[in-house]
């Protein structure tokens, strides 16, 4: 039987399959079911920097908005001080998850600018979070900020969060950096211990009838997995970070591919939202069966076997294979093209 025990960010996990940040983590009973089905850890739903700012401003407007509108007003200028509201509800959820589960519970923060909100990491640590996953979900829209400015600002955020806690911090990245290896290497210098590949960007659509922008959440499919495999293979063994795969994993074979590309753990969300704990159990069991058939006694033995520096044909991960693929394409016989 394959030993699935795994170390992620210094934490002991019974399996390398992790519940990714999603609405599931709001339900402790659901998390308990996923733990019984084989989950190795859980990442809580993300708390956004914008949520904290909006809560603070809303409370300020509610309580203080009319303070200086009477005849004895102290000033005609708006108050520049905004008191801070702690994320009490989020902290309570972490405490409940910690008390109910026997697997690591990882807090999740989502922010893009340096500031006082990064101190929230300390509150999550105090609530019992075993680690923190920091999402650098940044939609660059400014015409005056170039890529180096964006990356410098993000690294400052990482430094701020890492400096605020003693627990390990992983950083969840998007796939849209000019050089993912370069930026990932910088993350280690900023204090991060792991990197999660990749965040799925919010992609609004257009409603032609309403002539409006609409928000739709679409589940991932296994077609999104190759992008993750490629990123993992480029980083595995080349940067001093532990790696996690996130997005596009819908089967045990998908999870094994992630391990072979260099992942230490594999995160699931969409497949769990669609199929529940049965999906977790099926993926853990089929992953173990596949690893055993391949001759691996431990899940860690498969890690990075097909990464860039170890693959039999490293060019398969590089641009040369792109050229060969395009040049080798031929129409199917009997199909639309002949």
C-alpha positions in Angstrom: 0.0 0.0 0.0 1.3 3.4 -1.0 2.2 5.7 1.9 0.4 9.0 1.2 1.7 10.9 4.2 3.1 14.2 3.1 4.8 17.3 4.6 3.6 20.6 3.3 5.1 23.8 4.7 6.4 21.8 7.6 3.0 20.5 8.4 2.2 16.7 8.6 -0.6 15.8 6.2 -2.2 12.3 6.0 -2.6 12.7 2.2 -1.4 15.2 -0.4 -4.9 16.1 -1.4 -6.0 19.5 0.1 -9.4 21.2 0.1 -8.8 24.5 -1.7 -10.2 27.8 -0.7 -13.9 27.9 -1.6 -17.3 28.2 -0.1 -17.0 24.6 1.2 -14.8 25.8 4.0 -17.7 27.8 5.5 -19.4 24.5 6.5 -17.5 22.7 9.3 -19.7 19.6 8.8 -18.7 19.5 5.1 -15.0 19.8 6.0 -15.4 17.0 8.5 -16.9 14.8 5.8 -14.0 15.6 3.5 -11.5 14.8 6.2 -13.0 11.4 6.6 -12.9 10.9 2.9 -9.1 11.5 2.8 -8.4 15.3 2.8 -5.0 16.1 4.0 -5.6 19.8 4.9 -8.1 22.5 4.3 -7.6 26.1 3.1 -10.3 28.5 4.4 -12.3 30.8 2.1 -10.3 33.9 1.3 -10.7 37.1 3.2 -10.2 40.0 0.8 -8.4 43.3 1.5 -11.3 45.1 -0.1 -13.7 43.5 2.3 -11.9 44.9 5.3 -11.6 48.3 3.9 -15.3 48.4 2.9 -16.4 47.2 6.3 -14.3 49.9 8.0 -15.7 52.6 5.8 -19.3 51.4 6.1 -19.1 51.4 9.8 -17.5 54.8 9.8 -20.2 56.3 7.6 -22.9 54.7 9.8 -21.7 55.8 13.2 -19.9 59.0 12.4 -21.4 60.3 9.2 -23.7 62.8 11.0 -21.5 63.8 13.9 -20.6 67.2 12.6 -23.8 68.2 10.7 -25.5 70.1 13.6 -25.2 73.7 14.8 -22.4 72.8 17.2 -20.3 71.0 14.6 -16.6 70.8 15.5 -15.6 71.1 11.8 -17.1 71.2 8.3 -14.4 68.8 7.1 -14.9 65.0 7.0 -13.1 63.0 9.7 -9.9 61.5 8.3 -9.6 58.7 10.9 -11.4 55.5 10.3 -11.5 53.0 13.2 -10.6 49.4 12.5 -13.0 46.6 12.6 -11.5 43.2 13.3 -12.5 40.2 11.1 -14.3 38.5 14.0 -16.5 36.2 11.9 -13.5 34.9 9.9 -11.5 34.3 13.1 -14.4 32.4 14.6 -14.6 30.2 11.5 -10.9 29.3 11.8 -11.4 28.4 15.5 -14.4 26.2 14.8 -12.5 24.4 12.0 -9.5 23.9 14.2 -11.6 22.5 17.0 -13.6 20.1 14.7 -10.8 18.8 12.5 -7.6 16.8 13.0 -5.9 18.0 9.8 -4.1 21.3 9.3 -6.3 24.4 8.8 -4.8 27.1 6.5 -6.1 30.7 6.6 -6.4 32.5 3.3 -5.8 36.2 2.6 -6.3 38.1 -0.7 -4.7 41.4 -1.1 -2.6 43.5 -3.5 -1.4 46.6 -1.7 0.9 47.0 1.4 -0.8 48.4 4.4 -2.2 47.8 7.9 -4.5 44.9 6.6 -1.4 42.7 6.5 -1.4 42.7 10.3 -4.5 40.5 10.0 -2.2 37.6 9.4 -1.3 37.8 13.0 -4.9 37.5 14.0 -5.3 34.4 11.9 -2.2 32.9 13.6 -3.6 33.7 17.0 -6.9 32.0 16.0 -5.0 28.8 15.4 -4.3 28.8 11.7 -1.5 26.4 10.9 -0.3 28.4 7.9 -1.5 31.2 5.6 -2.1 31.2 1.9 -1.7 34.6 0.4 -3.5 35.2 -2.9 -1.8 37.7 -5.2 -4.9 38.2 -7.3 -4.1 41.4 -8.9 -5.9 42.8 -12.0 -3.5 45.4 -13.4 -5.5 48.2 -14.9 -3.3 51.3 -14.5 -1.6 52.8 -17.5 1.2 54.3 -15.4 2.3 51.1 -13.6 4.5 48.7 -15.4 5.2 45.0 -14.6 8.2 45.7 -12.4 6.1 48.1 -10.3 3.3 45.5 -9.9 5.8 42.8 -8.9 7.6 45.1 -6.5 4.3 46.0 -4.8 3.3 42.4 -4.5 6.6 41.4 -3.0 6.2 44.1 -0.4 2.8 42.6 0.5 4.4 39.2 0.8 7.1 40.6 3.1 4.5 42.3 5.2 2.5 39.2 5.8 5.5 37.0 6.4 6.9 39.5 8.9 3.6 39.5 10.8 3.6 35.8 11.6 5.7 32.9 12.7 3.6 30.3 10.8 4.5 29.4 7.2 3.2 31.4 4.3 2.5 30.1 0.8 1.6 32.4 -2.1 -1.0 31.6 -4.7 0.0 33.0 -8.1 -1.7 33.8 -11.4 -0.2 32.3 -14.6 0.3 35.8 -16.1 3.8 36.9 -15.0 6.3 37.7 -17.6 8.7 35.2 -15.9 7.2 33.0 -13.3 10.5 31.4 -12.4 12.1 34.8 -11.7 9.1 36.0 -9.6 8.8 32.7 -7.7 12.5 32.9 -6.8 11.9 36.4 -5.4 9.1 35.1 -3.3 11.5 33.0 -1.3 13.6 36.0 -0.5 10.4 37.8 0.7 9.8 35.1 3.2 7.4 32.7 1.5 7.8 29.0 1.9 5.5 27.7 -0.8 3.8 28.6 -4.1 0.4 27.6 -5.3 -0.1 27.3 -9.1 -2.5 28.8 -10.2 -5.2 31.2 -9.3 -8.2 31.1 -11.6 -8.9 34.7 -12.6 -12.3 36.3 -12.4 -13.5 36.6 -16.0 -16.6 38.7 -16.5 -18.8 38.3 -19.5 -21.2 40.5 -21.5 -25.0 40.2 -21.6 -25.9 41.4 -25.0 -29.6 41.7 -24.2 -29.1 43.7 -21.0 -26.0 45.5 -22.4 -24.2 45.0 -19.2 -21.2 43.2 -17.7 -22.2 40.0 -15.9 -20.4 37.9 -13.3 -20.4 34.2 -13.8 -18.5 31.5 -11.8 -17.6 28.5 -13.9 -16.1 25.3 -12.5 -12.7 24.3 -13.7 -12.3 21.3 -16.1 -9.4 18.9 -16.6 -8.5 21.0 -19.7 -7.0 23.6 -17.4 -4.5 21.1 -15.9 -1.7 21.3 -18.5 -1.0 25.0 -17.6 -0.5 23.9 -14.0 1.7 21.0 -15.0 3.9 23.3 -17.1 4.3 25.8 -14.3 5.2 23.1 -11.7 7.7 21.5 -14.1 9.5 24.8 -14.6 9.8 25.5 -10.9 10.4 22.1 -9.4 13.9 21.7 -8.1 14.9 25.1 -9.4 13.4 27.4 -6.7 13.6 26.9 -3.0 9.8 26.7 -2.6 7.4 23.9 -1.9 4.8 23.7 -4.7 1.1 23.1 -4.8 -1.2 22.5 -7.8 -4.6 24.2 -7.9 -7.1 24.1 -10.7 -8.1 21.4 -13.2 -7.7 18.3 -11.0 -10.7 16.1 -11.4 -9.3 12.5 -11.1 -6.6 10.5 -9.3 -4.6 10.4 -12.5 -4.7 14.3 -12.6 -3.3 14.3 -9.1 -0.5 11.9 -10.0 0.4 14.1 -13.0 0.8 17.0 -10.6 3.1 15.1 -8.3 5.2 13.9 -11.2 5.5 17.6 -12.3 6.8 18.7 -8.9 3.8 19.3 -6.7 4.0 18.5 -3.0 0.2 18.8 -2.6 -2.8 19.0 -4.9 -5.8 21.3 -4.1 -9.4 20.5 -5.1 -12.4 22.8 -5.3 -14.6 22.6 -8.4 -14.8 18.8 -8.3 -15.8 18.9 -4.6 -18.4 21.5 -5.2 -19.9 19.4 -8.0 -19.6 15.9 -6.4 -19.0 16.3 -2.7 -17.0 14.0 -0.4 -17.3 11.0 -2.8 -15.0 12.9 -5.2 -12.4 13.3 -2.5 -12.5 9.6 -1.6 -12.4 8.5 -5.3 -9.4 10.8 -6.1 -7.4 9.7 -3.0 -8.0 6.0 -3.7 -7.4 6.1 -7.4 -4.2 8.2 -6.9 -2.9 5.6 -4.5 -3.8 2.8 -6.9 -2.0 4.5 -9.8 1.1 5.2 -7.7 1.2 1.6 -6.5 0.9 0.4 -10.1 3.8 2.6 -11.1 6.0 1.1 -8.4 6.1 4.0 -5.9 6.0 3.1 -2.2 5.5 6.7 -1.1 3.8 9.6 -2.8 6.9 11.8 -2.3 9.0 9.4 -4.4 7.0 10.5 -7.5 7.5 14.2 -6.8 9.3 16.0 -9.7 10.2 12.9 -11.6 9.1 14.6 -14.9 10.1 18.2 -14.0 12.2 20.2 -16.4 15.5 19.1 -15.0 14.6 15.4 -14.8 12.3 14.7 -17.7 13.7 12.3 -20.4 13.0 15.0 -22.9 13.2 18.4 -21.2 12.4 20.2 -24.5 8.9 18.9 -24.1 8.3 21.6 -21.5 10.0 24.3 -23.6 9.4 26.4 -26.8 11.1 23.8 -29.1 8.2 21.4 -28.5 5.7 24.1 -29.3 7.4 24.4 -32.8 7.4 20.7 -33.3 3.7 20.4 -32.3 2.6 23.0 -34.8 4.8 21.7 -37.6 3.6 18.1 -37.0 -0.1 18.8 -37.1 -2.0 17.1 -39.9 -5.7 17.0 -40.8 -7.5 13.8 -39.8 -8.4 11.5 -42.7 -12.1 11.3 -43.4 -12.8 14.4 -41.3 -13.8 17.9 -42.2 -10.5 18.5 -44.0 -10.3 15.4 -46.1 
